[in-house]
């Protein structure tokens, strides 16, 4: 008889609306909260109009709650939630009342079953900390979740983020390929950003570069101000790897510009950057391309200071630096390439560096045609002492301690021609210099006179 009574009671609670209403209202009263407008059942799908749970540290208020679970699949060790959603989620946190004991390192508990949530949705989410709402609104979240003992996946089909600076609509796919260190993962994020405040927005490139060229193609306009160009950005971000090594890529386009970047990182290393690449195309079709690679180097004999090699390149195609930077820089349209290779001690002192700059014909500086080549190999050392780049130093070098092992300059600017070849800084070095500059004003506006030197 007792079994029949208990079985009947459980059936009434789980499979009927009155039973579900009684269970939820009773549970809410036990914690000083309230539950109202209950319909459906726990077994077949439950709807709750309003749930309020107050607390000293955390208070929760929910509206329009819906829950549907495939309970029979628990027999197959799977928690399959078809829907868990709420129209409104409002959470208030009082940090003074929260437990501030130090957290132990996180470790993923072993899951006794597989968790699958087909639809997790929130219409509006708000969070207040110590009575103050956070300056970020979260709306229209639609997502799904899968988790088992080996991996997990979170898919965000849509989420709208609102801030005083901009509105963001995003979607994402986050996969954890292992649930322990080093936490291998694969993340894809796509977002559209619409800035507030028109051309004065901090997200508008033209606020910082008012002379930025207009795009050749028509741009989208702000729906709130049809006469103003829209300060919008579309961003795609991807990250693969783990906390030991990962690759990060990002593409963005908007306001007539295109940005493409990649980076290889080692997050747990003292210096996490391994290499990076950036391509930027501006509205006038000019472009900037940059690469950098950072490689730790073995110290001589396995002891001594930390040594790193930094290599990179920068290429510009028709880049109007004068227009981008504005005053006081004169007119400057450059098509050029540059490479550099430096050895760095203890991540702050440059021991040696070599750079090459090639400015192509068609470049302009201060209204004058510019082209030429600059090559230099510079070492840190004491002039005349033969100090090599690998000798540890106790102080940062200044220009008086630099040794130029080789320099080759051949630059023409308008009617001016500068040539140099050789070395200087050590005994026996020779430098051939030929400067024919009849108009120094070509180098900088209003610079008087000229210069002629041959040595």
N, C-alpha and C positions, 0 to 999 in steps of 0.2 A: 504493500500500500504506500509506504514512504517513497519508493522509487517512482510510483505513478504520480504522486503529488509533486515531487521534485521535477519530474519530466514534464508534467503539465504546466508547472510554473515557468520553466525555462522556455517552453514553446510559447507561452503567453507573452513573455518578455521579448523574445527574439523574433517572433513571427507575426505579432499583431501591433497595431498602432497604439491601443491603450497601454499595452505592456511596455512598449518602447518609451511612450510619454511618461509613464510612472517611473521607469528606471532613470531616465535623464533628469526629470524634475527632482527626484530624490537625491541623485548624485550631486546636482547643482546646489541643493539646499545644504548638503554636508560641508561644502566649501564656501558657503555664503554667497553663492552665485544664483543665477536664474536661467531658466530655459523656457521658451515659449514657441507656439505654432509648430508642434511636432506632427509630421504626417509620414505615412509609409511604415516600414518596419526595418529592423536591423538585418533580417535575413534577405528580404527582397529589395531593399533600397530605402534609405532614410532621408527625410528632409526636415530641417529645423529652421524656423524663422529667425530665431535670435538666441545667442548664448553669451552670457556675461559671467566671467570668473574673476573677481577682484583678488588682489594679493598685496602684501607689503612691498615685495620686490618687483613683481610682474603682475599686471592686470591685462586680461584678454577680453575683447568684445568681438563677436562674430555675428554676421547677418547673412541670411540666404545660404545656409550650409546644406550640402548634398553629399551623401556617401552611399556608394554601391560596391559591394565586395562579393567575389565568388568564393564563399566560405567552403564549399565542398573540396576546393583544390588544396585546402590545408592538409588533406589526407595524402596528397602528393608532395608535401613539404614545400608548398608554394603559397605565399600570400599574394593573391591577385586582386588588386583594387581596380575596379573599372573606372570609378570616378570619386574624387574627393575635391570639393570645391567650395568656395564661399564668395558671395558678392562683396562683402566687406570684411576686412581683417584689421583690427585696431589693437595695437599692443603698446602698453605704457610701462616703462622700466624706471624704477627708482634705484640708481646705482649705489646710493648710500646704504640701501638695505640689502643689496646683493652680496653674495659671498665673494670676498676678494682674496681668498686664500690662493696661494700660488698653484698654477696648473701643472700637472705632471705631463711629460711628453705624451702626445697622442699616439695611440695604437688602435688599430681597427679591431673591434671585438669579433670573435668568430660567429658567423651567422648560422643559426640552425636550420634556416629555410631560405628559399629564393623569394625575393620581393619584386613585384612588378606593379607599377602604378601606370595605368593607361592614360589617365588624364588628371593632372593636378592643376587647378585653375583658381585664380584670385582676381576678382573684379577691381577692387581698390585696396591697397595696403598702406597703412600709416603707422609710423613708429614715433613715439615721444620718449625723450630721455629727460628725466627730472622735470617733467612738465613742459618741456620745450620740444616742438615737433622738429624732426630732422628736415633739412632743406631739400629733400629728395622725395618725389612722389613715385609710386609704383602702381601701375594700372594694367589691366588686360593681360595678366600673366597666364599663359597656357603652356603646360609642360608635361613631360612624362619621365618616368624613372625606372631603371632596372638595376638590381643589385643582387649578387650572389657571393659565394665565398672567395671567388677569384677576381671578379671585375665588377665595374659599375658603369652606368651610363645615364647622363642627364641630358634630355633634349628639350630645349626651350623653343617652342614654335613661335612664340611672340611674347614680348614684354615692352611696355611703354614706360619710359623714365622721364619725369618732369623735374626741371630745375629752373631757377631764375635765369640762368644763362642760356639754356637750350632745352629742347625736347629731343629725346632719343627713342627710336623704335629699333629693337634688336631681336635677333634670333641667334641661338647658339646650340652647339653639340659638344658635350664634354664627356670624354671616355676615360675612365681609369682602367688601365690595362693590367694593373696589379694593385692589391690593397695593402701593401707594405713598402717600406723604404727599399729603393729610391722613388717609389710612386710613379711608375711610367704612365704617361698620359698622351692623349691626342685631343686637342681643343680647336674648334672652328667657331668664329664669331663674326656675324655680319650685322652692321648697324648703320642706320641713317640718322644724321644729326642735323637738326634745324635750329639755328641760333636765334635768340631773341635780341631785340634792340637794333635791328637793321645794320647799317654800316658801322655803327659805334660798338657793336658786339665785340667782346674779347676773342671770339672765334672767327671774326672776319679778317681775312688777310689784308684787306685794303685799309683797315684801321691802322696797321703798322707800316704798310707800304702804300701810301696814297697814290704814288705814281705808278703802281703796278699796271702793266699793260692790260687793256681789255681783251677778252678772248676773241679769237677769230669767229667762233661759232656763237650763236645766241645762247644765253644762259637762262636758267629758270628764274622766275621772279617770286618774290615773297607774296604769298596769298593775302597777307594783311596790308601790304603796300605794293600794289601792282607796278608802281613807278621805280621801286627799289630792287636791285638784284638780290636774289635769295642767297644768304650766307649759309649754305648747306654743305654737308660733307657726307659721303658714303664711304664706309670703312669696312674692310675685310681683314680679319686677323686670324692667323693659324699658328699653333704651337704644338710641336711634337718632341717627345723625349722623356726626360725624367729630371729629378732634382740634381743628378750628377752631370747631365749634359742634355741640352735641348737646342732646337732650332726654332726661331721665331721669325715670322714673315708678316708684313702688313702692306696692304694696298689701300690707297685713299684717292678719291677724286671729287672735285667740287670747286666752285668758284673759278672754273676755267683751268684748274691745275690738276696734275697727276703726280702721285707719290707712290713709289714702290721701294720697300726696304726689306732686308733680310739680316738676321744676326744669328751667330752661333754663340751660345752661352754655357758656362759651367757655374750654376748658381751657388754652389757650396765652396768654390775656390776663392782665395783672397782677392783676386782680380777676376771677375766673372766673364769679361768679354774675351772671346777668341777671335772673331772676325765679324765684320759688318759691311753691308753694301746698301747704298741709297741712290735712287734715281728720282730726280725732280724735274718735271716739265711744267713751264709757266704758260700763262695764257697766250703769249706771243710766239709760242713754239720754241723758245729758247730752253736750254736744259742744263742741269748740273748732275754729274755722276761722281760718286765718291766711294772709295773702298778703304778699309783699314783692317789689318791683321795684327794680333798681339800674341807673341810666342815666347814663353819662358825659355831662357838659355842656361846651359850648364855653366857654373862658375869654374874658373881655372883651378884644377886640383880638387874639385868638389867642395871647396870651402870659399868663404869670402862673401861679398855682398850679393844680393839678388840681382840678376841680370835679366832683362827682357828686350826682345827685338820687336820694334813696331814698324810695320811697312804699310804703305798705302798709296793711293793715287786720287787725283781730282781732275775731272774733265769738265770743261765748260763749252757750250756751243751757242754762240750768239747771245751770251748772257749780258744783259744791260745792267751792270752794277751801278752806274750813275743813276739810273732811274729807280732801281730798287732801294738804294741807300739814301739817295737824295743829297741835299747839301750836308757838309761842304765838299763831298766828293765830286770832281768834275765828270763830264761825260766820259763813260767807259763802257764799251761794248767789246767783250772778250770771247774769243774762241781759242782755247788753250788746253794744254794737258800738263800735269805735274805729277811727279813720283817722289816719294821720300822713303828713306830707310834709316832708322835710328836705333841705337843701342842705349838702353836706359838702366841706370843703377838705382836700386832700391825704390824703383817706381817714381822717382821724381827728378833725378839728375841725368841730363843727357850727356853721355860719354862721347858719342860720335854720331854723325848724321850725314847723309848724302841726299841731295835733292836735285832734281832736274825739272826745269820749267821751259816749256816750248809754247810760245805765243804765235799763233798762225796768222798768216796774211789775211787781211780783212778785219782785223781787230782795230779798235779805236781807243785812244786815251787822250782826254782833254781836247777832243776835236781833231787830233792828228793820227794818221795811220801808224800802227804799231805792229811790229813783229820781231821775233828774235828768240834766242836760247840763252838760258842761264843754267850752268852746272856747277855745283860746289860740293866738296867733300871736307867736312869740318870735324875736328877732334878737340876734345877737352884736354888741356895740358898746360904746362908752363913753357912759354916761348923760350927757345934756345936750349931747353933741357932734354929734348927728345922724349918727353913723357908720352906714353902711348895711351890709346883710348881705354885700355883695360886696367890701367893703374888706379886703384882706389884713391879717392880724394876725400879730404876732410871738410871741404867747403864747396858751395855752389860756385861754378866758374863764372867769371864775367868776361867781357869782350877782350880784356887784356891777356887772358889765359888761353884764348882760342888759337888753334893751329889749323890753318887752311891748307890741307894737303894738296888740293887741286881745285882750281877755279877756271872756268871757261865761259866767258860772256861775249855775246855778239847780239846787240840789240839796236834796232833802228826805230826812232820815234820822229816822224816828220823828217826834217832835214838834219836831225841829230843822230849821231852814231857813236855808240860806246862799245869798246872791245877790251877784253882783259883775258890773259892766259898765264898760268903759272901757279905759284904757291907762295905763301908767306907765313911767318910766325916762328920759323926755326932757322938756325944758322945755315947759311948757304942757299936759302930759298930765293927764287927770282920770280918776279911778277912783271909781265909786259902789259902796259896800260896805254890805251889810245882813246882819248875822249875828244870828239869833235861835236860840240854843242853850241852852235851860234845863237840859239834861242832857248834860254832856260825856261821861258814862259810856256814852252810846250810840255814841260814836265809838271808844272803846277801853275794855275792862273796867276798872272801879274808878277811872276818871279822875274826880276830884272836881269838884264845882261846875258852874257854867254860864257862859255868855258872851253878852253882848248888845252889839252895835256897829252904829252907823248913821252913815255918812259920805258 
